Amino acid sequence: MFHPLRVGAVERLTDDSVAVTFEVPAELRETFRHIPGQHVALRRVVDGVETRRTYSICTPAAPVGGVPALCVGIRLVDGGEFSTYALKELAVGDTVEVMAPAGRFLFQPRPGHFAAVVGGSGITPVLSMAATLLEREPEARFCLIRSDRTAASTMFLDEVADLKDRYPDRFQLVTVLSREEQQAGLPSGRLDQERMTGLLPALLPVTEVDGWFLCGPFGLVQAAERALRGLGVDRGRIHQEIFHVDDGSAPLPASVAAPAHASLTATLDGRSGTWPVKEGESLLETVLHSRADAPYACKGGVCGTCRAFLVSGQVRMDRNFALEPEETEAGYVLACQSHPATAEVELDFDR
């Protein structure tokens, strides 16, 4: 369900990014009380054409009883309808339809030592994680390794610097610029698997970190995960969220023969229905023909909003950049990427 929220502020972060703050009315405070790492889906309808995009919340999570602050970071994407609108037209006082916070890239603050590897706009959810943790847990520590093209392209530069000033003994910041030399710190260059395999153990005791959070482009997240696994980090301590997938970086699986005729039964908000699946369409598209309230945002297998439990039958998922291995092993699929592999398939969006 989307809620119309008034834009309270639009702050230019870089030449190609902004931070948009929404005003949350008193009656929706509990609805928009978020957990660090969550995102919101934004919707815009122009001439009957709907555009949805998902953006992570960058503000710290409000304590129980506190007033939630809702701010997202938006970076311009070539040809991106919503990001172009946000950077060039969106203004204070405008109204945007916003869905309640969602997502599984979550961080519940607790005592311990935590670390993150982020690239570009991947800083957005991790900024919320670090700020919330350092504020709530006086003994906790957080190490942030961030990769950006240049200093001028770095989002939330001041906000991260403020964390360093406020928590100098508990917040460790390491910045790598891929296209610009720094006067001090690490040499420029891409953070690939080989480089991280040597860098991470020099920064902190890798296997003793209580949780690793990886966020950003697919290539960076994949390289960081492989480096950490190679260094002996248990898979259960590695959490990731993909923000951008380059064409060709993650090939589609081999084709699976689809049944000539297939039907889908889906349960959503306690109501079930059965519909024929048209040739070539995803299971999400099948549901949307009859249930416009079916949950989705990106339709690219990245945000995880359309996650559903596979009750029966088999499906072929084109791509998956949102679900953890434990979720797929438990039977969850992404409806936007799933196609029937058996004549009958049943999904449950409520589980």
C-alpha positions in Angstrom: 0.0 0.0 0.0 1.3 3.4 -1.0 0.9 6.6 1.2 1.1 10.1 -0.2 3.9 11.9 1.7 5.0 15.5 1.3 8.6 16.3 0.4 10.2 18.2 3.2 13.6 18.7 1.8 15.7 18.0 -1.4 19.4 18.3 -0.7 22.0 18.1 -3.5 24.7 15.6 -2.5 26.7 15.5 -5.8 26.2 16.6 -9.3 24.2 13.4 -9.9 22.6 12.6 -6.6 20.2 14.1 -4.1 18.8 13.3 -0.6 15.0 13.5 -0.4 13.4 13.8 3.0 9.7 13.1 3.4 7.4 14.4 6.2 5.7 11.6 8.1 2.4 12.5 9.6 1.6 11.4 13.2 -0.9 8.8 12.1 1.8 7.0 9.9 4.7 7.1 12.3 4.5 3.4 13.2 4.0 2.5 9.5 7.3 4.3 8.6 9.3 3.3 11.6 12.2 1.4 9.9 14.9 -1.0 10.7 18.4 0.0 9.5 19.0 -1.4 6.0 15.4 -1.2 4.8 14.2 0.5 1.7 11.0 2.2 0.5 9.3 2.0 -2.9 8.3 5.3 -4.6 5.6 5.5 -7.2 4.9 8.1 -9.8 2.1 8.0 -12.4 2.2 10.2 -15.5 -0.4 9.9 -18.2 -1.6 6.6 -16.8 1.9 5.1 -16.9 3.2 3.9 -13.5 6.8 4.0 -12.5 8.1 2.4 -9.3 11.6 2.6 -7.9 13.2 1.4 -4.7 15.5 3.5 -2.6 17.2 2.7 0.7 16.6 4.8 3.9 19.7 6.6 5.0 18.6 8.1 8.3 19.1 6.4 11.7 16.3 4.3 13.0 14.2 6.1 15.5 14.0 4.7 19.1 10.8 3.3 20.4 8.4 6.3 20.9 10.6 8.6 18.8 9.6 10.3 15.6 10.9 8.4 12.5 12.9 10.4 10.0 12.5 9.3 6.4 15.2 10.2 4.0 16.5 8.4 0.9 19.4 8.9 -1.4 18.7 9.0 -5.2 21.5 8.8 -7.8 20.8 9.7 -11.4 20.7 6.6 -13.7 21.1 7.1 -17.5 17.6 7.0 -18.9 16.1 6.5 -15.5 12.6 8.0 -15.4 12.3 8.4 -11.6 15.8 9.5 -10.9 15.7 12.1 -13.6 12.5 13.4 -12.2 13.9 13.5 -8.6 17.0 15.4 -9.7 15.5 17.8 -12.1 11.9 18.4 -11.0 11.1 17.2 -7.5 10.8 20.1 -5.1 9.8 20.8 -1.5 6.0 20.7 -1.1 5.5 18.0 -3.8 3.7 14.8 -2.9 5.2 11.4 -3.6 3.5 8.0 -3.1 5.6 6.0 -0.7 5.3 2.3 0.4 6.1 1.3 3.9 9.7 0.2 4.6 10.6 -3.3 3.5 13.6 -5.5 2.7 15.8 -8.2 4.2 19.1 -6.4 4.2 18.5 -5.8 7.9 20.7 -4.8 10.8 19.5 -5.0 14.4 22.0 -3.0 16.5 23.7 -5.0 19.2 27.1 -5.0 20.9 29.9 -6.2 18.7 32.3 -5.4 15.9 30.7 -4.9 12.5 32.0 -4.0 9.0 30.7 -3.0 5.6 32.1 -2.8 2.1 30.1 -0.4 -0.1 30.3 1.1 -3.5 28.7 4.3 -4.8 25.1 4.7 -3.6 25.5 1.5 -1.6 26.5 3.8 1.2 22.8 4.7 1.7 21.5 1.8 3.9 24.9 1.3 5.6 24.9 4.9 6.7 21.7 4.2 8.6 23.2 1.0 10.1 26.4 2.7 11.3 24.7 5.8 12.7 22.1 3.7 14.6 24.6 1.3 16.0 27.1 3.9 17.2 24.3 5.9 18.8 22.6 3.0 20.6 25.5 0.7 21.5 28.3 2.6 23.4 30.7 -0.4 23.2 30.0 -1.4 19.5 32.5 -0.7 16.7 31.9 -0.2 12.9 34.4 -0.3 10.1 33.3 1.2 6.8 35.3 0.5 3.6 33.8 2.5 0.8 34.7 2.7 -2.9 33.8 5.7 -5.1 35.0 7.0 -8.5 36.1 10.4 -7.2 35.7 12.6 -4.1 33.2 14.8 -6.0 31.0 11.8 -6.8 30.9 10.5 -3.2 27.4 10.5 -1.6 26.9 11.5 2.0 30.5 12.7 2.4 29.7 15.1 5.2 27.5 12.6 7.1 30.2 10.0 7.1 32.8 12.5 8.2 30.5 13.6 11.0 30.3 10.0 12.3 34.1 9.9 12.3 34.3 13.1 14.3 31.7 12.0 16.8 33.0 8.4 17.3 36.7 8.5 16.5 37.5 5.5 18.6 34.7 3.3 17.4 34.2 4.2 13.7 36.9 3.2 11.3 36.7 4.7 7.8 38.6 3.5 4.8 38.1 5.3 1.4 39.2 4.0 -2.0 38.8 6.1 -5.1 39.0 4.2 -8.4 39.6 7.2 -10.7 41.4 9.8 -8.5 44.5 9.8 -6.4 44.2 10.8 -2.7 46.7 13.0 -0.9 46.6 10.4 1.9 45.3 6.9 2.4 45.1 4.0 0.0 46.3 4.3 -3.6 43.6 4.7 -6.3 42.2 1.7 -8.2 39.4 -0.8 -8.3 38.5 -2.9 -5.3 38.6 -6.3 -6.8 38.7 -9.7 -5.0 42.5 -9.9 -5.1 43.0 -6.4 -3.6 40.4 -7.0 -0.9 41.9 -10.4 0.0 45.1 -8.5 0.9 43.5 -5.3 2.3 40.8 -6.5 4.7 43.1 -8.5 7.0 45.4 -5.5 7.3 42.5 -3.4 8.5 40.7 -5.6 11.1 40.5 -9.2 12.3 38.3 -10.4 9.5 37.0 -13.7 11.0 36.2 -12.0 14.4 33.8 -9.5 12.9 30.3 -10.2 14.0 28.6 -9.2 10.7 29.7 -8.1 7.3 27.4 -6.0 5.2 28.1 -5.7 1.4 26.2 -3.2 -0.7 26.6 -1.7 -4.1 27.2 -2.8 -7.7 27.0 -6.5 -8.4 30.7 -6.8 -9.3 31.9 -5.2 -6.0 29.6 -7.2 -3.8 30.5 -10.4 -5.5 34.3 -9.7 -5.2 33.9 -8.8 -1.5 31.9 -11.9 -0.8 34.5 -14.2 -2.5 37.3 -12.5 -0.7 35.6 -12.9 2.7 34.8 -16.5 2.1 38.4 -17.1 1.0 39.6 -15.6 4.2 37.5 -18.0 6.3 34.4 -15.9 7.1 31.3 -18.0 7.7 28.5 -17.5 5.1 26.0 -16.7 7.9 28.0 -13.6 8.8 27.9 -12.1 5.3 24.8 -10.1 4.3 24.5 -8.4 0.9 22.3 -6.1 -1.2 22.8 -5.4 -4.9 22.2 -1.9 -6.1 23.1 -2.2 -9.8 23.7 -5.1 -12.2 25.8 -4.4 -15.3 24.6 -6.1 -18.4 26.4 -9.5 -18.8 27.7 -9.5 -15.2 25.4 -12.2 -14.2 24.3 -14.5 -17.0 20.8 -16.0 -17.1 20.5 -19.7 -16.3 20.3 -22.3 -19.0 16.8 -22.5 -20.5 14.4 -24.8 -18.9 11.6 -26.3 -20.9 8.3 -24.7 -19.9 5.0 -26.6 -19.9 2.7 -25.8 -22.9 0.0 -24.7 -20.5 0.5 -23.6 -16.9 -1.7 -22.2 -14.2 -0.8 -20.2 -11.1 -2.6 -20.2 -7.7 -1.5 -17.3 -5.5 -2.5 -16.2 -2.0 -2.2 -12.5 -1.2 -3.6 -10.7 1.9 -5.6 -13.8 2.8 -7.3 -14.1 -0.6 -6.4 -16.8 -3.2 -7.0 -17.0 -7.0 -6.0 -19.2 -9.9 -5.1 -17.9 -13.3 -3.5 -19.2 -16.5 0.1 -18.1 -17.1 0.6 -16.5 -20.5 3.6 -17.6 -22.6 6.7 -15.7 -21.6 5.3 -13.8 -18.7 6.6 -13.9 -15.1 4.4 -15.2 -12.3 4.3 -11.6 -10.9 2.8 -10.4 -14.2 0.2 -13.2 -14.1 -0.9 -12.1 -10.6 -0.9 -8.4 -11.6 -3.5 -9.0 -14.3 -6.1 -9.7 -11.6 -4.5 -8.3 -8.4 -3.1 -4.8 -8.9 -2.0 -4.8 -5.2 0.6 -7.5 -5.7 3.9 -6.3 -4.2 6.7 -5.3 -6.4 9.1 -2.4 -7.0 12.1 -3.0 -9.3 11.0 -6.1 -11.4 14.7 -6.7 -11.8 15.3 -9.3 -9.1 17.2 -6.8 -7.0 14.9 -5.4 -4.3 13.1 -8.5 -3.1 9.7 -6.8 -2.7 7.9 -9.6 -4.7 9.3 -12.4 -2.5 6.8 -15.3 -2.2 6.8 -18.8 -0.8 6.7 -21.7 -3.4 3.9 -23.9 -1.9 3.9 -26.4 -4.7 5.2 -27.0 -8.2 8.5 -25.8 -9.6 9.7 -22.6 -11.1 12.7 -21.2 -13.0 14.1 -18.0 -11.7 15.9 -15.9 -14.3 17.9 -13.9 -11.8 18.2 -13.5 -8.0 20.1 -10.6 -6.4 17.8 -10.2 -3.4 17.3 -13.5 -1.6 19.9 -15.0 0.7 20.8 -18.7 0.1 18.9 -19.6 3.3 15.7 -18.1 1.8 15.9 -19.9 -1.5 16.7 -23.2 0.4 13.6 -22.6 2.5 11.4 -22.3 -0.6 11.2 -18.6 -1.3 11.3 -17.2 -4.9 11.2 -13.8 -6.6 7.8 -13.7 -8.4 9.1 -11.1 -10.9 11.9 -13.5 -12.1 9.9 -16.8 -11.8 8.4 -18.8 -14.7 6.5 -22.0 -14.3 8.5 -25.2 -14.8 5.5 -27.4 -14.0 1.9 -27.3 -15.2 0.7 -26.1 -11.8 2.4 -23.7 -9.5 1.2 -22.3 -6.2 2.7 -19.2 -4.4 2.0 -17.6 -1.1 2.9 -13.9 -0.7 1.7 -13.8 2.9 4.3 -16.1 4.4 
